[in-house]
Amino acid sequence: MQEFSSTYEQQYAVALFNSVRFEIEGGGGPQSQLLHRKDPLAGRSIFSGSLFQYLEENQKWRNRFVSVPNSYAIRLYERKTAYDRGLHPKVTINCAGYKVLTSMEEYLELINTSLPGIKGKVGNQPFIKRVTQFPLILWHPYARHRYFCVMTEKEQKKWHAVLQDCVRHNNNGISEDLPVQTPAFTNAVRLYRQAKGHYGTWDMMCGQPPQILANLVMETLHSDLRDMIGPRLKGKMQQKQRNWMLISDAVYRQVLCHTNGRYKELVESCEVQRVPLDARLRTDMDQIVTSKEHVTNKIRALVSPKAEQLLQTSVQPYISSILDALMEPTSRGFSEVRDIFFKELVELSKNSLNGGGKEKLGDNMEKLSMLAFHPVKMQSCYDKVEELNLEGLQQRFDVHGPSVFVSRVQILMREQMDNSVYTFEQLFNQSLESQGQEDMCKTIQRCQDRVLKKYDYDSSTVRKKFFREALLQIIIPYMLKQLSPTCSPELPRFKELIFEDFSKFLLVENIYEEVVLQSVSKDIMMAVKEAAVQRRHNLYRDSIILSNSDPNLQLLGETPSVEWSTKFGGNEVDGSVDVAEVKEGGSSRRRKQVVSMIQLDGVPLPYESCLEVPDLDPCDNPKSPDSVNEIRGLINPMLEMVLPASERNQEEDSLKRTGMEIRTGTVISEDGLEEDITHLTTKVETVSRKSVRDKSSPQAILQELKGMRKHEADKPEEMVFESTSEETEVRPDASEQTAEVSTAESDGESSPKSPLVTDSSLGSDSGFQSLTSKGMDEVDPLPLNESLDKEEKITSPVKVVLV
């Protein structure tokens, strides 16, 4: 991070110089003909639905409700009710850098290469077991993997399109609206990797800048950790793979946390210096430009002969083949975008002819407005570009793969589709306000023709720009790598030609790369121009320029987007309403959903409960304690032993000799299961204390007992209390337990005081409450409790009869 920070600070000043110079001198490419929507997903959510997630903590599959907001982050909730109540999600996944897999074979192929020397056999099963035949796996080279599955193939295709759109959107995390920070960051990353000997494209240049920095750190750290920790991992092959993934994820999260803080500090420190640097640039711009041209000419004299020779022998013969490999799938993808847009407008015309009124028109226009962000409808366009193949050129030009170019084309296709839809909306709305709803089909046709013509021109411009950038991304790193041994040692001497006051804005390394770029740009421009002549690619020639062809249309771009459901009072599309409140920006509103919910035949959706999906082999994986009895069993484990009859009888006799009473019974648990139990009860005899009342006369005792009889006359249950001068015995009929209370003789003889017996001393055994001297003094005797089978039965106070 220290090396990168110094490189970024240098590139920040250079990017600021280029930005100010462009602002002063002007320039730019041809003007776009289609309108551009500033915030197309405002007030929208992408998708929501339910699927099954594999939890590695307890190795079980659980049903989860998934929400994909307009930020394209994947939010997982236990159930839909938690989402509706606005609770925080259990898991939020940023999909930058992930790959979406739909088969275990693809996944096994990737994880088998995660650890060197640890590879599974062809028929080996993964450490997770599928419960359906339609898995969805999010794989990342460093972060934690995510496992999902659905019930049908239709669901799998829709979820696959949604997840791929999340990955595509999050990979494109570097904002193009920052003319200084973005080029400073990208150039710093490229120069840092080149200093380490890594030239060419990089697949992990995806996500926000802190994520890219974390990937940059892990590019070196990950291999070092693998070599150090891999040989020390113990267990079977699957266990080693799982442990390695957990270690890698923990390290990646720590690195990402560190890069987040460091990058924020780095940007803030550079932004503080921006104002004085900007003032100096505007004051000395002419002198800085003159100094740069002088140094450029000196470096060109050194580099040009070597670059020209390398270009003729190793680059020019391959430019046409590279361009063909890029143009074929790209042109098919943009043609598919045009066809889908045309079909949607034809469908809109048919619906207008079939009637339905304003409400139906509002619903159809709402669907059309989000066409570019509907991953299922756009999937056929994306699939065309997936056919891009640079095989045979990757090793020669040090290209890791076509994924960088495929992602870029797909983002451009989505932008062109949204621009076309937005332009049609504005033109159609303008026509409705001026002409009304009469002859709706002709109005749609006129707007359609205008938009398609503008789309053809803009798509041609966008594709030609992409082809030039892609060729430069492939060829320039290759040339820099080949020229580095002879040219790089000569560059330090050119620093003496730069004034010290301008040294922050003019770096020899950047000027050297510009010279190499200029040497090959002419050949690239000629190759793209020749390709435009071929009609099969449907490209406009550079001589055809539509500038300000429709000035009134540009004024429409300044008006806000049309809310069709509000304008025509249409109903929102089924499944298009996100009932969760939007708390972002301090406002609460209902969000409209781009993709409709998945509705299966005979299966009610959404899934309301967090159902458990049974494993294929439930004995292999440990289960979490779901029931109350299982939790009790974990806290107080019980060991069941089966004894022979003779030993069991001996055990019961020994317990009886120690004063234990043995009873058996059946208990119905909360899960509805009957269990046989053995209940042990300890018989306890308690002796009450002698009190002053014991020395009273028999006549006084008789009067008290008569008063108790009148007080207890309304009690429903009666018991006979037989008393003699020697002993009093209580026998409650409703209880299976017995208690004996002995008193001293009433003739006044004194006896030693017995220890006081409390409730807590006996509650742990049988749940009885013994009669103490305090209880004898009160009018109402204490009830007798029974705790068998976890129920409390209270025996009513006894009725006492003196015999």
Secondary structure, 3 states (H helix, E strand, C coil): CHHHHHHHHHHHHHHHHHHHHHHHHCCCCCCCCCCCCCCCCCCEEEEEEEEEEEECCCCEEEEEEEEEECCCCEEEECCHHHHHCCCCCCEEECCCCCEEECCHHHHHHHHCCCCCCCCCCCCCCCCCCCCCCEEEEEECCCCCCEEEEECCHHHHHHHHHHHHHHHHHHHCCCCCCCCCHHHHHHHHHHHHHHHCCCCCCCCCCCCCHHHHHHHHHHHHHHHHHHHHHHHHCCCCHHHHHHHHHHHHHHHHHHHHHHHHHHHHHHHHHHHHCHHHHHHHHHHHHHHHHHHHHHHHHHHHHHHHHHHHHHHHHHHHHHHHHHHHHHHHHHHHHHHHHHHHHHHHHHHHHHHHHCCCHHHHHHHHHHHHHCHHHCHHHHHHHHHHHHCCCCCCCHHHHCCCCCHHHHHHHHHHHHHHHHHHHHHHHHHHHHHHHHHCCCCHHHHHHHHHHHHHHHHHHHHHHHHHHHHHHHHHHHHHHHHHHHHHHHHHHHHHHHHHHCCHHHCCCCCHHHHHHHHHHHHHHHHHHHHHHHHHHCHHHCCCCCCCCCCCCCHHHHHHCCCCCCCHHHHHCCCCCCCCEEEEECCHHHCCCEEEECCCCCCECCECCCCCCCCEECCCCCCCCCCCCCCHHHHHHHHCCCCCCCCCHHHHHHHHHHHHHCCEEEEEEEEECCCCCEEEEEEEEECCCEECCCCHHHHCCHHHHHHHHHHHHHHCCCCCCCCCCEECCCCEECCCCCCCCCCCEECCCCCCCCCCCCCCCCHHHHHCCCCCCCCCHHHHHCCCCCCEEECHHHCCEEECCCCCCCC
